[in-house]
Amino acid sequence: MSQIDTFEAMLARGQDSDMLRYTLGNAYFNEQNFESAIQHLREAVVLKPDYSAAWRVLGRALAGDGQLQEAKAAFDQGEQVALGNGDKQTAKEINVFRKRVIKALDAATGDPEPGQ
């Protein structure tokens, strides 16, 4: 049984939690199954809106899935959450990923001026 199978079984038994959803989302993200990652990470931030690590991986999964506007929004929210929690390292990491998404958005729209 894979790690994902184990966690999915826990979820099926009703052991839902923000940590379980984050762990599942992160595992799916690592396998580049962005759709499943997004589903679980969105639930993680619903269960715990100040979960900055979940916001970071959610933004990365959305970006990986090509949902750049949604990724930027997740990174914006995640950065605010991280700063509010005093989690400076996560805020820095989120900002790096956010800048990459903004650059990709600008390239996709042909915008010569970098956006914010």
Secondary structure, DSSP 8 states (H G I E B T S, - for coil): --HHHHHHHHHHTT---HHHHHHHHHHHHHTT-HHHHHHHHHHHHHH-TT-HHHHHHHHHHHHHTT-HHHHHHHHHHHHHHHHHHT-HHHHHHHHHHHHHHHHHHHHHHT-SS---
